[in-house]
C-alpha cells in the first residue's frame, strides 16, 4: 500500500473514526485504525465493536486531487499514535507507505515516522446491512431529535434497555422516546418517504451522542437503515454503525396523563432561570429539589430550603394559571433539562396533582413532550 | 451591615478572592468569603492560609456610584454558594443585608436568598506587613517573569524549598530562579527604584501561578513588599499575600557551565516542532526521551526509537553548528518547556558534552537562561 494524501483531509477523517476507538478494549486490534487504499480512494475504519465508523476520502473532489494512490492495500495503525502524528506533520501532504511486513512509513517534509502496523486481515468485519428498508432525515433534524431526547436515557445498568432511545417508525412518522423511569422525553417528526411496515428499535444513548458530534447542522439527507440488531446512518463519505439494544422497550403511552388539574403557561427562559437560582441552595447530594407554589394573581413561587445552608424564594408572573391551586416539589435538574430541550419561548405545564407526573410542552409545538415525576416532600 | 452594589463589580471581586479559597481546608471558616462594608466601600477577603487575597470595591469610581453603603458591618458567607448566587442573580444591582444573628439576605429583582453566615470576628487576621522596603514592577513584566520560570519548580515535596521560585533583589536587579534539580530556569529584570540591601526569598510556585491569573497584561505598577515570612503584591484595589517557603535555596550559580564544547544556533519554532514530533513515539511513561545528533553541513537530526511502537527521525538545518560533534539524549518535555518560555525566534544551545547540563538562550536576549540535564542512554 502506498498513497500521497492531503494532510487536512486525512486529519479530518482520522478525527471522525477516532470517535469509535477506545483504548479500553479487550480486543487489541480495535485500538487501531484500519486504513484501506483502493483505486477510488482511501477508507478509514474505527470501531469499539458497539459503534463502528467508516470515513471515505475520494481520490478527487470538485476536480481537486485529494489522494494519489500509488499502490492499493491495507494496514491497521495504532489510533492514538497515528492521530497525533498526522495532526503534527510539518507539510500539507503526507506520503504513507507499507513496507514488507507491517512496517509503515509516514513521510511529510523532512520528518519520517516508521510505525509498527498490524495485519488488516485480522481487523473485525463490519456488520453486513441489507438495505431493503431505508428512510432519510435531514442531518439538522436528526441532531435535534437526538438532543431533545437522549439526555433522558438512564445512566444506570439496572435496566439496560433504558440506556437507549426508543426509535419507532410508523407510516410517515418517526417517534423518539427516552426515559430513565423518573422522567420521559418524546419527540415526533415526519419523514418524507413512506416506509412499509413499522419498526421499533432501541439505539444506545452513547451511540446517538457520538453520531450527533459527527453530523453537521445542514439539511444534508442522512439515510437510516435498520436491521434486526444493527442500525446504519449513511452521510456523504461517512458510515456510522451502531448495535441495537436487545429486549422490549416498555410501553410508555399509558404513563402520559390525558387529563390536567392545573395548567400553567409561563415564559420558558424566566422559569428556567428562577429554577436554576432556587436550585443553588439545594445542591447537596443529587436531590436538588425545588418547590413550586401557585399564588393568587397568576403568580408562581419557586423556592427551596436547606436549613443548614439557607433558603431562597422567587416570585414569577405566569402568562396564565388555570385549574386547582398547587404545591409540588421536583428535581430542578430534570425540569431544567426538559426546558432546555424544548425550544419554545412559552411553555405549558399540565399537572394532575402533587403526586402525579406532570407534562411540559412548548405552547406552539406539539411534536415534543417532556414528562417528569414529582418528588414527595409532604 | 447593608449595602447595594453593582452586580458585575461584585462578581468580579468574588472571582478574584475565590482563587484563594479551597474547599479542602481544615479551618471551616476559610470555606467562606469575608465581606466588610465601611464608609469607603466594600472589601472581600479569601484565604487558604497560604495565600490570602483582598479585593476592594470603592463606593464610587470615575464619578459612577458602585456601592451604596446603608450600614457598615461584616459577615462571612460560604464562598461557593455566595459565588454561584451573585453570578446568577437576575438584575444589575444586589442588595445585601445582615439581619440579627448572621442571617444574610441577598435580594435582586424578585429573587430573595437567605443565607446562613458566620461571625466575621472568627475569620483569621491577614498578616501585618511593615512597608519599609518596597519596589515596583509593571504587571506585564511580573507575569512574564512568572511564566518564564515557574514551570521549572519541583512538583515533589521531597525538597519543599524547590517547589518555590527563588526571588533575589540586588541593587536595581531582580533575579528569579526555579529548578527541580533536572532543569533550571532563570530570568533577570531591572527594577526602577533602587532597593537598599539585598533580599533572597522563595515564593511557592502555586502562589505565583494564582497571582499571574489575577494580573492584567498592562504596565500598571505592582508594588512588592517582602518581609521575613510573607510577600505582599499590591495592585489597584487588590492585595495578594503569600507565605514564603522556609529554608535556604541552593546556590545554583555553580551549576551553570561557563565553557562550551558544541554550540548550535537554530530557529526556535522549527526546533520545537521537530522535538514535539520526535516525542510522539516516545511518550510511554515519563521518559519521553529524544536524541539530538549533529550531522555534516550544519544539519541536526532529532530522533527517537521505541521498538514496540516505531521510530521517527527528522533533519533540521541549523543556522550554525560550532565545535565538537555531538550525540545527546534529553527529555523532550523539558526542552519544549524551555523553548516555549524563551521568546526569541533564534536560540543558541551550548553543550559541554553528552553527560553535562546544557544551556539554551535566546540569541538576542541575555536576561533569560534555561539549563537542562541530559538523559544517559549510552
Interface residues (C-beta under 8 A of the other chain):
Chain A: X78 X81 X84 X85 X88 X89 X90 X104 X110 X111 X112 X113 X114 X115 X116 X273 X274 X276 X277 X280 X281 X308 X309 X310 X311 X312 X313 X314 X315 X316
Chain B: X78 X81 X84 X85 X88 X89 X90 X104 X110 X111 X112 X113 X114 X115 X116 X273 X274 X276 X277 X280 X281 X308 X309 X310 X311 X312 X313 X314 X315 X316
